């Protein structure tokens, strides 16, 4: 049996002696099965889910909820546990929990529905990708699958003891560069890996350029206009100039300390939509290429500003990653809350990049019980048939699932194994992963 795990109010971790672990697919509770779990990956983080009620599974009686338990400190309040996975791993199930105001029958059988009504005082969970976890043979296991080689994103290579020294040295070399100061904050305060790579002078380095955005995503990690949930980092408050941006890009791309071509990537967590600064990005690419020919220019974008994307692609963009949560137009708009564009604009932006030989990836925001639903898989397959891409990057959606609109929470998915099989048939085995690729089609 994969045992249920939970924490007490002091954060101590326990496994339940008689209840099996369960997770959620949409609003359905399901027991964790051996075929869908892997050992806890290195670099994962265990987190307690405060004020929520933990769910476990009794093999004879079905779903059970545990809000108090006998621990080493006596009988006390306990909370469910989730795992934050490192990059390169795709989750299959959400943690098994419900909000305390919910009324859920503990009926036997799989697929018991989660009540997810909200109390007025219940704050949404921070914007992270929570994954179901359990204990098997005294080892933690998670409902996930490794879907890419995560060597370059392994946490052991980041937040190293010499990071502060590296940041200070780089700032001393270019003290007036506001982008570097922003990246220093992202590196040291937010532990942003792409920001840190600028100071390590390797791999994919972030270059934020846009303080504005043309969407108001429900899961935006840098700005929540409605203050619906806490953002884990802030957004840049200035518009960079060409000179300071080119200095960052040229230094990074001309670095020979890495094994393969480094990447300059626009569209970071600390900025809005980069294509709104299309003129600036096009100039950055052109000016940097006068000094260095190696390396890759990448953009992470919502794809809504089609004219801007076309201008950037024409300037010599190498790769583009388009964010999408659904190919169903109504659901797409419900999540992104776009300002002045629709899903069709994204489709035309993809076509524009593919037509210019840009290596195009779809950044598919994944939510168990939604992305793997039959209607969503059908819509995505039809979209990709009309607008083919080189790669599909699976991205665990960072959000409290109970804070999403009903259409994202209701129902149960076919399973992520079925989703991955469906997507593999479209882009091939090498077209499924989690990271920006350095190869281009130029």
C-alpha positions as CSV (number, residue, x, y, z in Angstrom):
1,X,0.0,0.0,0.0
2,X,1.1,3.6,-0.7
3,X,0.3,5.2,2.6
4,X,-1.3,8.6,3.0
5,X,1.1,11.3,4.4
6,X,0.2,14.5,6.3
7,X,1.8,17.1,8.6
8,X,1.0,18.4,12.0
9,X,0.9,22.1,12.9
10,X,4.6,22.1,13.6
11,X,5.4,20.8,10.1
12,X,6.4,17.3,11.2
13,X,5.7,14.6,8.5
14,X,3.7,11.4,9.3
15,X,2.4,8.5,7.2
16,X,-1.0,7.2,8.1
17,X,-0.9,3.6,9.4
18,X,-4.2,2.4,7.7
19,X,-5.2,4.9,5.0
20,X,-3.8,4.8,1.5
21,X,-2.7,8.0,-0.3
22,X,-5.0,9.5,-2.8
23,X,-4.8,12.4,-5.2
24,X,-7.2,14.4,-7.4
25,X,-8.0,14.4,-11.1
26,X,-10.1,17.5,-11.4
27,X,-12.7,17.3,-8.6
28,X,-12.4,13.5,-8.4
29,X,-10.5,11.7,-5.6
30,X,-8.5,8.6,-6.8
31,X,-6.1,6.3,-4.8
32,X,-2.5,6.4,-5.8
33,X,-1.5,3.3,-7.8
34,X,1.9,1.8,-8.1
35,X,1.9,2.2,-11.8
36,X,1.6,6.0,-11.6
37,X,4.2,6.9,-9.0
38,X,8.0,7.4,-8.9
39,X,10.4,8.0,-6.1
40,X,10.5,11.6,-4.9
41,X,12.9,13.3,-7.4
42,X,16.0,15.0,-6.1
43,X,15.3,18.7,-5.8
44,X,11.6,18.3,-4.9
45,X,10.1,20.4,-2.1
46,X,7.5,19.1,0.4
47,X,4.9,21.7,1.4
48,X,2.1,21.6,3.9
49,X,-1.3,22.9,2.6
50,X,-2.6,25.0,5.5
51,X,-6.3,25.0,6.5
52,X,-7.1,22.3,4.0
53,X,-8.4,18.8,5.0
54,X,-6.3,15.8,4.0
55,X,-7.9,13.0,2.1
56,X,-7.0,9.3,2.4
57,X,-8.3,6.1,1.0
58,X,-9.7,3.1,2.9
59,X,-9.5,0.0,0.6
60,X,-12.8,-1.3,2.0
61,X,-14.8,1.9,2.8
62,X,-13.5,4.3,0.2
63,X,-12.6,8.0,0.7
64,X,-11.9,9.3,4.2
65,X,-10.9,12.8,5.4
66,X,-8.5,13.4,8.3
67,X,-8.3,16.8,10.0
68,X,-7.1,15.5,13.4
69,X,-4.8,12.6,14.2
70,X,-2.8,11.2,17.0
71,X,0.8,12.3,16.6
72,X,3.9,12.2,18.7
73,X,2.6,15.3,20.4
74,X,-0.9,13.9,21.0
75,X,-4.1,14.5,19.2
76,X,-3.9,17.6,17.1
77,X,-4.8,19.3,13.8
78,X,-3.1,17.9,10.7
79,X,-2.9,19.1,7.1
80,X,-2.4,17.6,3.7
81,X,0.9,17.5,1.9
82,X,1.9,18.4,-1.6
83,X,5.1,18.2,-3.5
84,X,6.7,20.9,-5.8
85,X,8.5,19.0,-8.5
86,X,11.8,20.2,-10.1
87,X,11.6,20.9,-13.8
88,X,11.7,17.9,-16.0
89,X,8.9,16.1,-14.2
90,X,5.2,16.1,-15.1
91,X,2.6,15.5,-12.4
92,X,-0.3,13.0,-12.9
93,X,-2.5,13.9,-9.9
94,X,-3.1,16.9,-7.6
95,X,-2.7,16.3,-3.8
96,X,-5.8,14.8,-2.1
97,X,-7.4,17.6,-0.2
98,X,-10.5,19.7,0.1
99,X,-11.5,23.0,1.6
100,X,-13.0,22.7,5.1
101,X,-16.3,24.3,4.1
102,X,-16.9,21.5,1.6
103,X,-19.4,18.8,2.2
104,X,-18.2,15.5,0.7
105,X,-19.7,12.1,1.2
106,X,-17.1,9.4,2.0
107,X,-18.7,6.9,-0.4
108,X,-16.9,3.7,-1.4
109,X,-15.5,3.3,-4.9
110,X,-13.1,5.4,-7.0
111,X,-13.9,8.8,-8.4
112,X,-15.6,10.4,-5.4
113,X,-16.2,14.0,-6.2
114,X,-14.5,16.8,-4.2
115,X,-16.6,19.6,-2.8
116,X,-14.7,22.8,-3.4
117,X,-16.8,25.6,-2.0
118,X,-14.9,28.4,-0.5
119,X,-15.1,30.0,2.9
120,X,-14.8,33.8,3.0
121,X,-11.6,33.7,5.0
122,X,-9.9,31.0,2.9
123,X,-6.9,32.4,1.1
124,X,-5.9,30.7,-2.1
125,X,-2.6,28.7,-2.0
126,X,0.5,30.4,-3.4
127,X,1.1,29.9,-7.1
128,X,2.9,26.6,-7.2
129,X,2.4,23.3,-9.0
130,X,1.2,20.9,-6.2
131,X,1.6,17.2,-6.8
132,X,0.1,14.2,-5.0
133,X,2.5,12.3,-2.7
134,X,2.5,9.2,-0.5
135,X,4.8,6.8,1.4
136,X,5.7,3.3,0.1
137,X,8.2,1.1,1.9
138,X,9.4,4.1,4.0
139,X,10.1,6.1,0.9
140,X,8.2,9.1,-0.5
141,X,6.7,8.6,-3.9
142,X,4.9,11.1,-6.1
143,X,2.3,10.8,-8.9
144,X,4.5,12.0,-11.7
145,X,6.7,11.0,-14.6
146,X,10.1,12.3,-15.7
147,X,9.5,13.8,-19.1
148,X,12.8,15.4,-19.8
149,X,16.5,15.2,-18.8
150,X,16.7,17.8,-16.0
151,X,20.5,18.0,-15.7
152,X,20.8,21.7,-16.5
153,X,17.9,22.5,-14.2
154,X,18.8,20.4,-11.2
155,X,18.6,22.6,-8.1
156,X,22.1,21.4,-7.1
157,X,23.6,23.7,-9.8
158,X,21.8,26.8,-8.5
159,X,21.9,28.9,-5.3
160,X,25.6,27.9,-4.9
161,X,27.7,29.4,-2.2
162,X,29.5,31.6,-4.7
163,X,26.3,33.1,-6.2
164,X,26.4,36.3,-4.2
165,X,30.0,36.9,-5.1
166,X,29.3,36.3,-8.8
167,X,26.4,38.8,-8.6
168,X,28.5,41.4,-6.9
169,X,31.3,41.0,-9.4
170,X,29.0,41.3,-12.4
171,X,27.3,44.4,-11.0
172,X,30.7,46.0,-10.3
173,X,31.6,45.5,-13.9
174,X,28.4,47.2,-15.2
175,X,27.0,49.2,-12.2
176,X,24.6,51.3,-14.2
177,X,22.8,48.4,-15.9
178,X,19.3,48.3,-14.6
179,X,18.6,44.9,-16.2
180,X,21.5,43.4,-14.2
181,X,20.2,44.9,-11.0
182,X,16.8,43.4,-11.7
183,X,18.3,40.0,-12.5
184,X,20.4,40.2,-9.3
185,X,17.1,40.6,-7.3
186,X,15.5,37.7,-9.2
187,X,18.6,35.6,-8.5
188,X,19.0,36.3,-4.8
189,X,15.4,37.0,-3.7
190,X,13.3,34.8,-6.0
191,X,15.9,32.1,-6.8
192,X,15.1,32.4,-10.5
193,X,17.3,29.9,-12.4
194,X,17.3,31.8,-15.7
195,X,18.3,34.9,-13.9
196,X,21.1,33.1,-12.0
197,X,22.4,31.7,-15.3
198,X,23.3,35.2,-16.4
199,X,25.7,35.4,-13.5
200,X,26.9,31.8,-13.9
201,X,27.4,32.7,-17.6
202,X,25.9,29.4,-18.9
203,X,22.8,27.8,-20.5
204,X,19.5,29.7,-20.7
205,X,19.7,33.2,-19.3
206,X,16.8,35.5,-18.9
207,X,16.6,39.0,-20.3
208,X,13.4,40.8,-19.1
209,X,12.3,43.8,-21.2
210,X,8.6,44.4,-20.8
211,X,6.8,45.9,-17.8
212,X,3.5,45.7,-19.6
213,X,1.2,42.8,-20.6
214,X,-1.8,42.2,-22.8
215,X,-3.3,39.5,-20.6
216,X,-4.4,39.1,-17.0
217,X,-3.7,35.4,-16.5
218,X,-5.3,33.7,-13.5
219,X,-2.0,32.2,-12.6
220,X,0.3,35.2,-13.3
221,X,3.4,34.8,-11.1
222,X,4.5,38.5,-11.3
223,X,1.2,40.5,-11.1
224,X,-2.2,39.8,-9.8
225,X,-4.5,42.7,-10.8
226,X,-7.4,41.4,-8.7
227,X,-5.1,40.4,-5.8
228,X,-6.8,37.0,-5.9
229,X,-3.7,35.1,-4.8
230,X,-0.1,35.9,-3.7
231,X,2.4,36.3,-6.6
232,X,5.8,34.8,-5.8
233,X,7.8,37.6,-7.5
234,X,7.5,41.2,-8.7
235,X,7.4,42.6,-12.2
236,X,10.0,45.0,-13.6
237,X,8.9,48.6,-13.3
238,X,11.0,50.1,-16.1
239,X,11.6,49.9,-19.8
240,X,15.2,48.9,-20.5
241,X,17.2,50.8,-23.1
242,X,18.9,49.1,-26.0
243,X,22.5,49.6,-24.8
244,X,22.1,47.9,-21.4
245,X,20.1,45.0,-22.9
246,X,22.8,44.4,-25.6
247,X,25.5,44.4,-23.0
248,X,23.7,41.6,-21.1
249,X,23.0,39.6,-24.3
250,X,26.5,40.0,-25.8
251,X,28.3,39.0,-22.6
252,X,26.1,35.9,-22.2
253,X,26.2,34.6,-25.7
254,X,29.9,35.2,-26.1
255,X,30.6,33.1,-22.9
256,X,32.5,29.9,-23.7
257,X,32.3,28.4,-20.3
258,X,29.4,26.2,-21.2
259,X,29.3,23.0,-23.2
260,X,26.8,24.1,-25.8
261,X,25.2,27.2,-27.2
262,X,23.9,29.5,-24.5
263,X,20.4,31.0,-24.8
264,X,19.1,34.6,-24.3
265,X,15.5,34.2,-23.4
266,X,12.9,37.0,-23.4
267,X,9.7,36.5,-21.4
268,X,10.6,35.9,-17.8
269,X,8.5,35.5,-14.7
270,X,9.4,39.1,-13.7
271,X,8.0,40.7,-16.8
272,X,4.8,41.1,-18.8
273,X,4.5,40.1,-22.5
274,X,7.8,40.6,-24.2
275,X,6.4,41.0,-27.7
276,X,4.9,44.3,-26.7
277,X,8.6,45.5,-26.9
278,X,9.0,44.0,-30.4
279,X,11.0,47.0,-31.7
280,X,13.4,46.8,-28.8
281,X,13.9,43.1,-29.1
282,X,14.5,43.3,-32.8
283,X,17.2,45.9,-32.2
284,X,18.7,43.8,-29.4
285,X,19.0,40.8,-31.7
286,X,20.4,42.9,-34.6
287,X,23.0,44.7,-32.4
288,X,24.1,41.6,-30.6
289,X,24.6,39.6,-33.8
290,X,27.1,42.3,-34.9
291,X,29.3,41.2,-32.0
292,X,28.6,37.5,-31.7
293,X,27.1,34.9,-34.0
294,X,26.8,31.9,-31.6
295,X,24.0,31.2,-29.3
296,X,20.2,31.2,-29.4
297,X,17.6,34.0,-29.1
298,X,14.4,32.6,-27.6
299,X,11.1,34.2,-26.6
300,X,8.5,32.9,-24.2
301,X,5.2,34.5,-25.2
302,X,1.5,34.4,-25.1
303,X,1.5,35.0,-28.9
304,X,-1.3,37.5,-28.8
305,X,0.5,40.4,-30.5
306,X,0.9,38.8,-33.9
307,X,2.5,41.8,-35.6
308,X,5.1,42.0,-32.9
309,X,5.9,38.3,-33.1
310,X,6.4,38.6,-36.8
311,X,8.7,41.5,-36.4
312,X,10.9,39.6,-33.9
313,X,10.9,36.5,-36.0
314,X,12.1,38.6,-39.0
315,X,14.9,40.0,-36.9
316,X,16.5,36.6,-36.4
317,X,14.7,34.9,-33.6
318,X,15.8,31.3,-33.2
319,X,13.1,29.7,-31.0
320,X,9.7,30.6,-29.6
321,X,7.6,29.1,-26.9
322,X,3.9,29.8,-27.0
323,X,1.9,29.5,-23.8
324,X,-1.5,27.8,-24.0
325,X,-3.8,26.2,-21.5
326,X,-6.5,25.1,-23.9
327,X,-7.4,25.0,-27.6
328,X,-11.0,25.6,-26.7
329,X,-11.5,29.4,-27.3
330,X,-13.8,30.0,-24.4
331,X,-11.6,28.2,-21.9
332,X,-8.5,29.9,-23.4
333,X,-10.0,33.4,-22.8
334,X,-11.3,32.4,-19.3
335,X,-7.8,31.7,-18.1
336,X,-5.7,34.3,-20.0
337,X,-8.3,37.1,-19.9
338,X,-6.6,38.6,-23.0
339,X,-6.7,42.3,-23.8
340,X,-7.2,42.8,-27.5
341,X,-6.5,39.3,-28.9
342,X,-8.0,35.8,-29.2
343,X,-6.7,32.3,-29.7
344,X,-6.7,32.9,-33.4
345,X,-4.0,35.5,-32.9
346,X,-1.9,32.9,-31.2
347,X,-2.4,30.5,-34.1
348,X,-1.3,33.1,-36.6
349,X,1.8,33.9,-34.5
350,X,2.7,30.3,-34.5
351,X,2.3,30.0,-38.2
352,X,4.4,33.2,-38.7
353,X,7.3,31.7,-36.7
354,X,7.1,28.3,-38.4
355,X,7.1,30.0,-41.8
356,X,10.4,31.8,-40.9
357,X,12.1,28.7,-39.7
358,X,11.9,29.5,-36.0
359,X,11.9,26.4,-33.8
360,X,8.5,26.5,-32.2
361,X,7.4,24.9,-28.9
362,X,3.9,24.9,-27.4
363,X,4.1,25.6,-23.6
364,X,1.2,23.5,-22.5
365,X,0.0,24.5,-19.1
366,X,-1.1,21.1,-17.5
367,X,-3.7,20.5,-14.9
368,X,-4.7,16.9,-13.9
369,X,-8.3,16.3,-14.6
370,X,-8.5,19.1,-17.2
371,X,-5.7,18.9,-19.8
372,X,-6.2,15.1,-20.0
373,X,-10.0,15.4,-20.5
374,X,-11.3,13.9,-23.8
375,X,-12.7,17.2,-25.0
376,X,-9.5,19.1,-24.3
377,X,-7.3,16.5,-26.0
378,X,-9.6,16.6,-29.1
379,X,-9.5,20.4,-29.3
380,X,-5.7,20.4,-28.9
381,X,-5.2,17.7,-31.5
382,X,-7.4,19.7,-34.0
383,X,-5.4,22.9,-33.2
384,X,-2.1,21.2,-33.8
385,X,-3.3,19.6,-37.1
386,X,-3.9,23.1,-38.4
387,X,-1.0,24.9,-36.7
388,X,1.9,22.4,-36.3
389,X,4.8,23.0,-34.0
390,X,8.2,21.4,-33.5
391,X,7.8,20.5,-29.8
392,X,5.3,20.4,-26.9
393,X,6.7,21.4,-23.5
394,X,4.6,20.1,-20.6
395,X,4.3,22.7,-17.8
396,X,2.7,22.0,-14.5
397,X,0.2,24.8,-14.0
398,X,1.2,26.8,-10.9
399,X,-2.1,27.6,-9.1
400,X,-4.4,26.6,-6.3
401,X,-6.8,24.3,-8.3
402,X,-9.8,25.3,-6.2
403,X,-9.3,28.9,-7.2
404,X,-10.0,28.2,-10.9
405,X,-13.4,28.6,-12.5
406,X,-15.6,25.5,-12.5
407,X,-14.9,24.4,-16.0
408,X,-11.3,23.8,-15.1
409,X,-12.1,21.8,-12.0
410,X,-15.1,19.7,-12.9
411,X,-14.8,16.1,-14.1
412,X,-12.0,13.6,-14.3
413,X,-9.3,13.2,-16.9
414,X,-8.3,10.1,-18.9
415,X,-4.9,10.2,-17.3
416,X,-1.7,11.9,-18.3
417,X,-0.3,8.6,-19.8
418,X,-3.1,8.9,-22.3
419,X,-2.4,12.6,-22.9
420,X,1.3,12.0,-23.5
421,X,0.6,9.1,-25.8
422,X,-1.8,11.4,-27.8
423,X,0.8,14.2,-28.0
424,X,3.6,11.9,-28.9
425,X,1.6,10.7,-31.9
426,X,1.5,14.3,-33.1
427,X,5.1,15.6,-32.5
428,X,7.0,12.3,-32.0
429,X,8.9,11.1,-28.9
430,X,11.6,13.7,-29.3
431,X,9.0,16.4,-29.5
432,X,7.8,15.9,-25.9
433,X,9.7,17.6,-23.1
434,X,9.9,20.4,-20.6
435,X,12.8,22.7,-21.7
436,X,13.7,25.1,-24.4
437,X,15.9,23.4,-27.0
438,X,19.0,25.0,-28.4
439,X,18.7,23.5,-31.8
440,X,17.0,25.6,-34.5
441,X,15.6,25.0,-38.0
442,X,17.7,27.8,-39.6
